[in-house]
Amino acid sequence: MPVSRPHLLLLALFGAVGLPLLSAPARAGSVTASSIWDQSNALERAREQLPAGATVTAERCQEVEVGIGNIRYLCTVEFQPASETSPAPSPAPSP
């Protein structure tokens, strides 16, 4: 069974990049990570990259075959950044 062109591209990409660099850099509003283990591991890796105070708005995962019988789990977590317009704390009363 011949391997399709997109699968060859992914195989070459993952082979060249190496396991430690599989997590994509964060874009504004989403983080993507991958795992060779399972979907929950890929989600955990993506969540670890969330900025402090961010609220998760959506999660999606896909399985990508990167060779015969070799699966990568790619998960993206979308988020809303922490609000920068939160009210300022009131000053302490003077003695």
trRosetta pair geometry for C-beta under 8 A, 3 or more apart (Angstrom, degrees):
i j d omega theta_ij theta_ji phi_ij phi_ji
3 7 4.9 -117 -180 89 96 125
3 8 5.5 117 118 -60 116 87
3 11 7.5 -2 168 -10 150 146
3 67 8.0 -26 -114 -124 142 46
3 68 7.8 -102 -83 -53 111 84
4 7 4.9 91 60 10 78 105
4 8 7.2 -142 98 -7 40 88
5 8 5.6 -54 -148 34 33 112
5 9 6.5 35 155 -20 66 104
6 9 5.5 -53 -150 35 35 114
6 10 6.4 33 154 -16 67 104
7 10 5.8 -53 -147 39 34 109
7 11 6.2 37 153 -22 66 107
7 65 6.1 -18 -126 93 118 91
7 66 7.1 179 -163 -123 79 32
7 67 7.9 149 170 -70 107 33
8 11 5.6 -54 -145 37 31 114
8 12 6.3 30 156 -18 65 106
9 12 5.9 -56 -149 37 28 109
9 13 6.2 29 153 -20 64 109
10 13 5.5 -55 -144 37 31 114
10 14 6.2 22 162 -11 68 107
10 64 5.9 -133 -168 161 159 127
10 66 5.2 -115 124 -112 108 84
10 72 7.8 -147 168 28 123 136
11 14 6.3 -58 -143 42 25 102
11 15 6.0 25 158 -18 62 114
11 66 5.0 143 -91 -176 68 75
11 67 5.6 102 -114 -64 119 83
12 15 5.8 -59 -143 40 26 112
12 16 6.1 19 161 -15 65 112
13 16 6.1 -63 -146 38 24 104
13 17 6.1 14 163 -15 64 115
14 17 6.0 -57 -134 40 29 107
14 22 7.0 27 -132 -110 87 105
14 66 5.3 -11 32 -153 151 148
14 72 6.6 -148 -100 -59 153 151
17 21 4.8 -128 171 87 95 113
17 22 6.4 118 115 -83 129 58
18 21 5.4 63 70 24 87 102
18 22 7.7 -123 99 -45 44 80
19 22 5.9 -29 -156 -22 38 117
19 36 7.4 -50 -122 -14 110 126
22 33 7.2 77 113 -165 89 64
22 34 4.5 -93 155 58 120 111
22 35 7.9 147 107 -70 145 32
22 72 7.8 -146 -160 -151 137 130
23 32 7.3 164 -161 100 62 59
23 33 4.4 -13 -118 -118 92 85
23 34 6.9 -158 -82 23 50 71
23 45 6.0 -137 -91 157 120 118
23 46 7.7 177 -137 -87 105 58
23 49 6.7 166 178 -56 136 144
24 31 7.9 169 76 -170 87 53
24 32 4.4 12 43 74 123 105
24 33 7.2 -140 24 -80 73 41
26 30 7.4 -179 -159 94 70 44
26 31 4.7 -27 -113 -101 92 87
26 49 5.5 -174 -68 152 116 120
26 51 7.8 133 163 -40 164 91
27 30 5.3 5 65 60 99 86
27 31 7.7 -173 32 -80 64 41
28 81 8.0 -44 -160 -40 80 123
29 78 6.0 0 158 -155 82 82
29 79 6.3 -168 -158 61 43 60
29 80 7.6 13 -128 -92 81 38
29 81 7.6 -78 -83 -30 60 90
30 76 5.4 6 -177 -177 119 105
30 77 6.7 162 -153 83 66 44
30 78 4.7 -30 -95 -102 92 65
30 79 6.9 155 -90 16 38 74
31 46 4.8 148 108 -167 101 83
31 47 7.7 153 79 -73 136 21
31 49 4.4 170 -160 89 145 118
31 50 6.0 -123 2 -74 149 61
31 76 7.0 162 81 -152 39 59
31 77 5.2 -10 57 57 91 94
31 79 7.2 16 0 1 98 118
32 46 6.2 -29 -139 -112 16 116
32 74 6.5 6 -174 -176 106 92
32 75 7.0 172 -147 90 61 41
32 76 4.5 -23 -94 -97 86 81
32 77 7.8 179 -80 18 40 63
33 42 5.5 174 100 -167 87 68
33 43 7.8 163 64 -88 112 11
33 45 3.6 -157 148 107 153 108
33 46 4.0 -152 16 -65 109 72
33 48 7.8 52 -55 42 162 96
33 49 6.7 159 -54 -1 120 131
33 74 7.7 178 92 -147 32 54
33 75 6.1 -15 62 62 75 87
34 42 5.6 -21 -146 -124 25 112
34 45 7.5 -51 48 78 25 149
34 72 5.1 0 -172 176 123 111
34 73 6.3 152 -156 78 65 51
34 74 4.9 -24 -98 -96 93 67
34 75 7.5 155 -93 17 41 69
35 38 6.5 -32 109 48 131 32
35 39 7.6 174 57 -97 123 15
35 41 3.9 145 -151 100 165 107
35 42 3.9 -131 8 -64 107 77
35 45 6.2 164 -60 -1 104 137
35 72 7.2 149 71 -162 34 67
35 73 4.9 -18 59 58 86 105
35 75 7.8 5 7 5 102 109
36 70 7.9 -34 -141 -169 103 88
36 71 7.7 130 -149 86 59 59
36 72 6.2 -44 -93 -108 61 68
36 73 7.7 173 -93 15 13 85
37 41 4.3 45 69 16 121 160
37 42 7.9 -175 57 -36 83 76
37 73 7.6 -63 66 22 53 126
38 41 5.2 100 57 7 69 102
38 42 7.4 -132 103 -3 39 89
38 73 6.2 39 166 -16 21 158
39 42 5.7 -57 -151 36 36 111
39 43 6.4 36 153 -18 69 105
39 61 4.9 74 -146 164 109 165
39 63 7.8 -66 -74 -71 102 87
39 73 4.7 -146 -88 -160 54 145
39 75 6.5 110 -162 -65 72 124
40 43 5.6 -51 -147 37 35 113
40 44 6.3 39 152 -22 65 104
41 44 5.6 -50 -146 34 32 113
41 45 6.5 34 153 -19 64 104
41 73 7.1 105 63 65 88 136
42 45 5.7 -53 -150 35 32 112
42 46 6.5 31 152 -18 64 105
42 61 6.3 116 88 -127 132 117
42 73 4.1 -140 -21 109 144 104
42 74 6.5 -146 -166 -118 148 11
42 75 4.0 134 125 4 108 114
43 46 5.7 -57 -150 37 33 110
43 47 6.2 32 154 -19 68 107
43 59 6.2 37 -129 -166 113 135
43 61 6.7 -62 -62 -70 96 126
43 75 4.7 -91 -75 150 61 167
43 77 6.9 102 -150 -63 72 112
44 47 5.8 -55 -146 37 30 111
44 48 6.5 38 153 -28 63 103
45 48 5.8 -49 -153 25 31 116
45 49 7.3 24 152 -16 59 104
45 75 7.7 125 58 56 92 114
46 49 6.0 -64 -164 32 37 109
46 50 7.7 58 142 -44 64 87
46 59 7.8 140 89 -133 143 98
46 75 5.1 -120 -14 100 142 100
46 76 6.7 -180 -137 -129 152 20
46 77 4.4 147 135 -2 123 112
47 50 5.7 -25 -164 -11 47 117
47 56 7.5 -26 -115 -80 95 132
47 77 5.8 110 -76 -51 62 169
50 54 4.6 -133 177 56 106 135
50 56 7.3 -62 -107 -72 151 88
50 77 6.6 -64 -71 106 108 136
50 79 5.7 120 -135 -58 108 164
51 54 4.8 101 63 -39 77 118
51 79 7.5 175 35 106 86 148
51 81 6.2 4 68 -127 137 86
51 82 7.0 -118 114 -2 108 98
52 82 6.7 -19 106 -23 65 141
53 81 7.5 43 97 179 96 56
53 82 3.0 21 118 -76 126 134
54 79 4.1 27 169 166 122 140
54 80 6.6 157 -162 73 72 44
54 81 5.6 -44 -106 -116 87 39
54 82 6.1 -85 -68 -37 44 75
55 79 6.1 148 73 -161 40 82
55 80 4.6 -13 60 54 99 100
55 82 7.8 120 -17 -84 83 54
56 59 6.6 3 -179 -49 123 98
56 77 5.8 -56 -129 -174 105 106
56 78 7.3 101 -161 78 61 53
56 79 5.4 -48 -100 -99 43 86
57 78 4.9 -62 66 107 96 98
57 79 6.0 154 5 -116 88 25
57 80 5.5 89 -45 -26 120 92
58 77 7.6 169 89 -157 51 44
58 78 4.2 16 53 43 92 118
59 75 6.6 0 -173 -175 93 106
59 76 7.2 171 -151 88 48 52
59 77 5.2 -10 -105 -108 84 71
59 78 7.4 -147 -69 21 39 73
60 75 7.0 174 92 -149 39 63
60 76 5.4 -5 59 56 86 93
61 73 6.0 -4 -171 -176 117 93
61 74 6.7 156 -154 84 63 47
61 75 4.1 -22 -98 -97 91 85
61 76 7.7 180 -80 19 45 61
62 73 7.6 165 82 -154 36 52
62 74 5.3 -14 60 62 84 97
62 75 7.9 170 18 -80 55 47
63 71 5.2 -22 -167 -162 104 117
63 72 7.4 147 -159 74 53 44
63 73 6.0 -28 -102 -100 66 66
63 74 7.9 167 -96 20 17 77
64 71 7.0 134 69 -158 41 62
64 72 4.8 -22 64 62 97 95
64 73 7.8 174 20 -87 77 18
64 74 5.8 35 -7 -8 119 117
65 68 7.9 30 178 -100 116 22
65 70 6.7 106 -163 75 63 59
65 71 5.9 -39 -98 -97 58 66
66 70 5.0 -69 68 108 81 109
66 71 7.3 137 14 -120 84 15
66 72 5.2 49 -19 -13 126 111
67 70 3.8 27 58 33 96 127
81 84 7.8 2 122 -31 115 92
83 86 5.3 114 98 -50 105 84
